[in-house]
Amino acid sequence: MTIEADAVTSKKIAIVTGGSRGIGRNTVESLARRGVNTIFTYHTHGTDAEAVVSAVKDAGAEAVALQLDAGNVASFDAFVENVKGALSRLGATHFDYLVNNAGNNHRNMPFETATVEEFDSVCNVHFKGVFFLTQKLLPLINDGGRIVNVSTARTRLISPGGAVYGSMKGAVEVLTRYLAKELGPRRIAVNVVAPGATETDFSGGIVRDNPAMNKRVAEGTALGRAGVPDDVGRMIASLLSEDNRWVNAERIEVTGGYV
Ligand SMILES: NC(=O)c1ccc[n+]([C@@H]2O[C@H](COP(=O)([O-])OP(=O)(O)OC[C@H]3O[C@@H](n4cnc5c(N)ncnc54)[C@H](OP(=O)(O)O)[C@@H]3O)[C@@H](O)[C@H]2O)c1
């Protein structure tokens, strides 16, 4: 299947899931500074999404915010229709970059007591949603486009309570390599970024707001502090750029050197 690059707009267009806060928000704003327009999603924080749209405008680009529950695959067909509407507002029919970033809080789940309900809930958002949203959006991605999936350093660094979350992110890392192979004929590069502990609202804001946790992370990090969204979002925006066009099928850890 060949989809020619969009002739209507000269600006690149990205879709970023979970762009209303944290790493996703920073990715949207970093892309805007690089002149990339974005369709991004929020789940429940519509007010934050409005603030991101304004910030993107201030940076000289355009953004459209769409509501999405990344864990509800039954809603994806309707979401794709919303994406087509948003693309039309941006003067396009296709987009160039997909960032699968959305993720939600979950409790630390010891393997022995994790329930089927908790497993399904984490799987739906962090793996099943990524798999099928990418599949549904594929016809709208321009040939030569790029996909970045967001994983975690916790697929390498094993700590108690992370079996469910870490396994889902591990699955995303394997999926990344399969996508890179299968989408190669369309010149679509697919990589996975694995952030270390980053100061966001994630998991109740524990990395940012719990001094003991923050200190522990800083002490284990070669560069001596916990990560902030600007450490990761910028890197993702850079990875999507032409500068990194030959980087494909890679897992890239962004931790400041967490050992
Ligand atoms: N922070 C870390 O330490 C860390 C480390 C490694 C990997 N990660 C990964 O990085 C990604 C972003 O995390 P973050 O730290 O930036 O988190 P965050 O600050 O809590 O932001 C999460 C984003 O995802 C959206 N979201 C949450 N649940 C959703 C759902 N069910 N459907 C659709 N969107 C949903 C949120 O939308 P609303 O604003 O509308 O709620 C928000 O935009 C996640 O995949 C996470 O696993 C984070």
The ligand as a Tripos MOL2 file, in Angstrom:
@<TRIPOS>MOLECULE
LIG
   48    52     1     0     0
SMALL
NO_CHARGES

@<TRIPOS>ATOM
      1 N1          7.2280    9.3900   34.9650 N.am      1 LIG1
      2 C1          8.0370    8.3300   34.9760 C.2       1 LIG1
      3 O1          8.8160    8.1430   35.9250 O.2       1 LIG1
      4 C2          8.0490    7.3750   33.8230 C.ar      1 LIG1
      5 C3          9.1600    6.5240   33.6960 C.ar      1 LIG1
      6 C4          9.1990    5.6270   32.6300 C.ar      1 LIG1
      7 C5          8.1590    5.5770   31.7300 C.ar      1 LIG1
      8 N2          7.0880    6.4110   31.8770 N.ar      1 LIG1
      9 C6          6.0280    6.3050   30.8730 C.3       1 LIG1
     10 O2          5.9110    7.5640   30.2440 O.3       1 LIG1
     11 C7          4.5760    7.7320   29.7550 C.3       1 LIG1
     12 C8          4.0510    9.0890   30.2150 C.3       1 LIG1
     13 O3          4.0900    9.1240   31.6310 O.3       1 LIG1
     14 P1          4.1200   10.4970   32.4360 P.3       1 LIG1
     15 O4          5.0930   10.3080   33.5260 O.co2     1 LIG1
     16 O5          4.2590   11.6590   31.5390 O.co2     1 LIG1
     17 O6          2.6560   10.4520   33.0950 O.3       1 LIG1
     18 P2          1.6220   11.6180   33.5030 P.3       1 LIG1
     19 O7          2.3320   12.8770   33.8210 O.co2     1 LIG1
     20 O8          0.7690   10.9930   34.5540 O.co2     1 LIG1
     21 O9          0.7540   11.8520   32.1650 O.3       1 LIG1
     22 C9          0.0130   10.7850   31.6630 C.3       1 LIG1
     23 C10        -0.6420   11.1810   30.3570 C.3       1 LIG1
     24 O10        -1.3300   10.0290   29.8390 O.3       1 LIG1
     25 C11        -2.7240   10.3080   29.7430 C.3       1 LIG1
     26 N3         -3.5060    9.1350   30.1240 N.ar      1 LIG1
     27 C12        -3.5540    8.5290   31.3240 C.ar      1 LIG1
     28 N4         -4.4060    7.4750   31.2920 N.ar      1 LIG1
     29 C13        -4.8960    7.4280   30.0490 C.ar      1 LIG1
     30 C14        -5.8210    6.5860   29.3890 C.ar      1 LIG1
     31 N5         -6.4370    5.5560   30.0020 N.pl3     1 LIG1
     32 N6         -6.1000    6.8390   28.0870 N.ar      1 LIG1
     33 C15        -5.5110    7.8600   27.4560 C.ar      1 LIG1
     34 N7         -4.6330    8.6980   28.0230 N.ar      1 LIG1
     35 C16        -4.3330    8.4750   29.3070 C.ar      1 LIG1
     36 C17        -2.9780   11.4700   30.6850 C.3       1 LIG1
     37 O11        -4.1510   12.1600   30.2550 O.3       1 LIG1
     38 P3         -4.9490   13.1380   31.2870 P.3       1 LIG1
     39 O12        -4.0360   14.2950   31.5650 O.co2     1 LIG1
     40 O13        -6.1870   13.5610   30.6040 O.co2     1 LIG1
     41 O14        -5.1760   12.3120   32.4960 O.co2     1 LIG1
     42 C18        -1.6860   12.2640   30.5280 C.3       1 LIG1
     43 O15        -1.7150   13.0550   29.3770 O.3       1 LIG1
     44 C19         3.7730    6.5360   30.2790 C.3       1 LIG1
     45 O16         3.6370    5.5900   29.2570 O.3       1 LIG1
     46 C20         4.6590    5.9670   31.3920 C.3       1 LIG1
     47 O17         4.4650    4.5920   31.5620 O.3       1 LIG1
     48 C21         7.0140    7.3140   32.8890 C.ar      1 LIG1
@<TRIPOS>BOND
     1     1     2 1
     2     2     3 2
     3     2     4 1
     4     4     5 ar
     5     4    48 ar
     6     5     6 ar
     7     6     7 ar
     8     7     8 ar
     9     8     9 1
    10     8    48 ar
    11     9    10 1
    12     9    46 1
    13    10    11 1
    14    11    12 1
    15    11    44 1
    16    12    13 1
    17    13    14 1
    18    14    15 2
    19    14    16 1
    20    14    17 1
    21    17    18 1
    22    18    19 2
    23    18    20 1
    24    18    21 1
    25    21    22 1
    26    22    23 1
    27    23    24 1
    28    23    42 1
    29    24    25 1
    30    25    26 1
    31    25    36 1
    32    26    27 ar
    33    26    35 ar
    34    27    28 ar
    35    28    29 ar
    36    29    30 ar
    37    29    35 ar
    38    30    31 1
    39    30    32 ar
    40    32    33 ar
    41    33    34 ar
    42    34    35 ar
    43    36    37 1
    44    36    42 1
    45    37    38 1
    46    38    39 2
    47    38    40 1
    48    38    41 1
    49    42    43 1
    50    44    45 1
    51    44    46 1
    52    46    47 1
@<TRIPOS>SUBSTRUCTURE
     1 LIG1         1 GROUP 0 **** ****
